């Protein structure tokens, strides 16, 4: 499941007591299911709120995360700015 346009908006988070986990506060009715068959590749922006439901099988799911840093036309790396995109606050520049 994913939350459309969440990679471009500020998402409120709350701490889960007793853990270091921050949970996104979202409207679950706006989640969109992404259906994939075994061996399918799903590409999602890393800033998109995403998750999955329970695994109904005895086989563990395999997941890999790949992060690409895109070089800008001026030769510099992509930079994030708290001022321009406050929802990225805390993301390393």
ChimeraX commands (.cxc) that place a marker at each C-alpha (Angstrom):
marker #1 position 0.00,0.00,0.00 radius 0.5
marker #1 position 1.07,3.55,-0.57 radius 0.5
marker #1 position -0.21,7.03,0.14 radius 0.5
marker #1 position -0.32,9.02,-3.13 radius 0.5
marker #1 position 1.56,12.35,-3.19 radius 0.5
marker #1 position 2.95,11.75,0.31 radius 0.5
marker #1 position 6.50,12.22,-1.02 radius 0.5
marker #1 position 5.60,15.88,-1.73 radius 0.5
marker #1 position 3.76,16.76,1.47 radius 0.5
marker #1 position 4.56,17.17,5.13 radius 0.5
marker #1 position 3.42,14.13,7.11 radius 0.5
marker #1 position 2.87,14.40,10.86 radius 0.5
marker #1 position 4.59,11.70,12.93 radius 0.5
marker #1 position 4.13,10.50,16.50 radius 0.5
marker #1 position 6.44,8.47,18.69 radius 0.5
marker #1 position 5.51,4.93,19.61 radius 0.5
marker #1 position 6.07,4.73,23.39 radius 0.5
marker #1 position 9.00,2.57,24.47 radius 0.5
marker #1 position 10.56,2.53,20.99 radius 0.5
marker #1 position 12.58,4.78,18.68 radius 0.5
marker #1 position 9.97,4.31,15.95 radius 0.5
marker #1 position 8.12,7.30,14.51 radius 0.5
marker #1 position 4.71,6.40,13.09 radius 0.5
marker #1 position 3.15,8.44,10.29 radius 0.5
marker #1 position -0.23,9.94,11.15 radius 0.5
marker #1 position -2.26,9.30,7.98 radius 0.5
marker #1 position -5.81,8.81,6.77 radius 0.5
marker #1 position -5.87,5.06,6.08 radius 0.5
marker #1 position -8.86,5.53,3.77 radius 0.5
marker #1 position -6.53,7.32,1.31 radius 0.5
marker #1 position -4.11,4.39,1.01 radius 0.5
marker #1 position -3.89,2.77,-2.41 radius 0.5
marker #1 position -3.18,-0.94,-2.77 radius 0.5
marker #1 position -0.27,-1.91,-5.02 radius 0.5
marker #1 position -0.68,-5.48,-6.24 radius 0.5
marker #1 position 2.41,-7.36,-7.38 radius 0.5
marker #1 position 3.04,-10.96,-8.36 radius 0.5
marker #1 position 6.03,-12.97,-7.19 radius 0.5
marker #1 position 9.24,-11.61,-8.76 radius 0.5
marker #1 position 7.60,-8.29,-9.75 radius 0.5
marker #1 position 9.57,-5.09,-9.22 radius 0.5
marker #1 position 7.80,-2.14,-7.61 radius 0.5
marker #1 position 9.59,1.23,-7.71 radius 0.5
marker #1 position 8.44,3.85,-5.22 radius 0.5
marker #1 position 9.99,7.19,-4.23 radius 0.5
marker #1 position 11.74,6.70,-0.89 radius 0.5
marker #1 position 9.79,9.58,0.65 radius 0.5
marker #1 position 6.43,7.97,-0.16 radius 0.5
marker #1 position 4.52,6.62,2.82 radius 0.5
marker #1 position 4.28,2.90,2.15 radius 0.5
marker #1 position 3.73,-0.37,3.92 radius 0.5
marker #1 position 2.27,-3.80,3.55 radius 0.5
marker #1 position -0.42,-5.95,5.06 radius 0.5
marker #1 position 0.13,-9.27,6.76 radius 0.5
marker #1 position 1.94,-12.04,4.88 radius 0.5
marker #1 position -0.62,-14.87,4.56 radius 0.5
marker #1 position 2.02,-17.41,3.45 radius 0.5
marker #1 position 4.73,-19.41,5.21 radius 0.5
marker #1 position 7.34,-17.92,2.86 radius 0.5
marker #1 position 9.15,-14.77,4.03 radius 0.5
marker #1 position 8.94,-11.68,1.83 radius 0.5
marker #1 position 12.14,-10.39,0.27 radius 0.5
marker #1 position 12.67,-6.65,0.14 radius 0.5
marker #1 position 15.57,-4.56,-1.12 radius 0.5
marker #1 position 15.92,-0.80,-0.83 radius 0.5
marker #1 position 18.02,1.07,-3.36 radius 0.5
marker #1 position 18.76,4.75,-2.96 radius 0.5
marker #1 position 20.06,6.72,-5.93 radius 0.5
marker #1 position 21.56,10.19,-5.62 radius 0.5
marker #1 position 20.92,12.03,-8.85 radius 0.5
marker #1 position 23.63,14.36,-10.13 radius 0.5
marker #1 position 22.26,17.76,-11.11 radius 0.5
marker #1 position 23.07,19.41,-14.45 radius 0.5
marker #1 position 25.58,21.69,-12.68 radius 0.5
marker #1 position 27.50,18.63,-11.45 radius 0.5
marker #1 position 26.40,18.89,-7.82 radius 0.5
marker #1 position 24.40,16.25,-6.00 radius 0.5
marker #1 position 20.73,16.66,-5.24 radius 0.5
marker #1 position 20.37,18.84,-2.16 radius 0.5
marker #1 position 17.44,19.03,0.22 radius 0.5
marker #1 position 16.54,22.24,1.95 radius 0.5
marker #1 position 14.48,22.53,5.13 radius 0.5
marker #1 position 13.36,25.98,3.98 radius 0.5
marker #1 position 12.16,24.78,0.58 radius 0.5
marker #1 position 10.81,21.39,1.70 radius 0.5
marker #1 position 10.13,21.47,5.45 radius 0.5
marker #1 position 8.79,17.90,5.34 radius 0.5
marker #1 position 12.39,16.80,4.74 radius 0.5
marker #1 position 13.54,18.28,8.07 radius 0.5
marker #1 position 16.13,15.95,9.54 radius 0.5
marker #1 position 17.06,14.32,6.19 radius 0.5
marker #1 position 20.83,14.61,5.66 radius 0.5
marker #1 position 21.81,17.16,3.00 radius 0.5
marker link #1:1,2 radius 0.2
marker link #1:2,3 radius 0.2
marker link #1:3,4 radius 0.2
marker link #1:4,5 radius 0.2
marker link #1:5,6 radius 0.2
marker link #1:6,7 radius 0.2
marker link #1:7,8 radius 0.2
marker link #1:8,9 radius 0.2
marker link #1:9,10 radius 0.2
marker link #1:10,11 radius 0.2
marker link #1:11,12 radius 0.2
marker link #1:12,13 radius 0.2
marker link #1:13,14 radius 0.2
marker link #1:14,15 radius 0.2
marker link #1:15,16 radius 0.2
marker link #1:16,17 radius 0.2
marker link #1:17,18 radius 0.2
marker link #1:18,19 radius 0.2
marker link #1:19,20 radius 0.2
marker link #1:20,21 radius 0.2
marker link #1:21,22 radius 0.2
marker link #1:22,23 radius 0.2
marker link #1:23,24 radius 0.2
marker link #1:24,25 radius 0.2
marker link #1:25,26 radius 0.2
marker link #1:26,27 radius 0.2
marker link #1:27,28 radius 0.2
marker link #1:28,29 radius 0.2
marker link #1:29,30 radius 0.2
marker link #1:30,31 radius 0.2
marker link #1:31,32 radius 0.2
marker link #1:32,33 radius 0.2
marker link #1:33,34 radius 0.2
marker link #1:34,35 radius 0.2
marker link #1:35,36 radius 0.2
marker link #1:36,37 radius 0.2
marker link #1:37,38 radius 0.2
marker link #1:38,39 radius 0.2
marker link #1:39,40 radius 0.2
marker link #1:40,41 radius 0.2
marker link #1:41,42 radius 0.2
marker link #1:42,43 radius 0.2
marker link #1:43,44 radius 0.2
marker link #1:44,45 radius 0.2
marker link #1:45,46 radius 0.2
marker link #1:46,47 radius 0.2
marker link #1:47,48 radius 0.2
marker link #1:48,49 radius 0.2
marker link #1:49,50 radius 0.2
marker link #1:50,51 radius 0.2
marker link #1:51,52 radius 0.2
marker link #1:52,53 radius 0.2
marker link #1:53,54 radius 0.2
marker link #1:54,55 radius 0.2
marker link #1:55,56 radius 0.2
marker link #1:56,57 radius 0.2
marker link #1:57,58 radius 0.2
marker link #1:58,59 radius 0.2
marker link #1:59,60 radius 0.2
marker link #1:60,61 radius 0.2
marker link #1:61,62 radius 0.2
marker link #1:62,63 radius 0.2
marker link #1:63,64 radius 0.2
marker link #1:64,65 radius 0.2
marker link #1:65,66 radius 0.2
marker link #1:66,67 radius 0.2
marker link #1:67,68 radius 0.2
marker link #1:68,69 radius 0.2
marker link #1:69,70 radius 0.2
marker link #1:70,71 radius 0.2
marker link #1:71,72 radius 0.2
marker link #1:72,73 radius 0.2
marker link #1:73,74 radius 0.2
marker link #1:74,75 radius 0.2
marker link #1:75,76 radius 0.2
marker link #1:76,77 radius 0.2
marker link #1:77,78 radius 0.2
marker link #1:78,79 radius 0.2
marker link #1:79,80 radius 0.2
marker link #1:80,81 radius 0.2
marker link #1:81,82 radius 0.2
marker link #1:82,83 radius 0.2
marker link #1:83,84 radius 0.2
marker link #1:84,85 radius 0.2
marker link #1:85,86 radius 0.2
marker link #1:86,87 radius 0.2
marker link #1:87,88 radius 0.2
marker link #1:88,89 radius 0.2
marker link #1:89,90 radius 0.2
marker link #1:90,91 radius 0.2
marker link #1:91,92 radius 0.2
marker link #1:92,93 radius 0.2
view
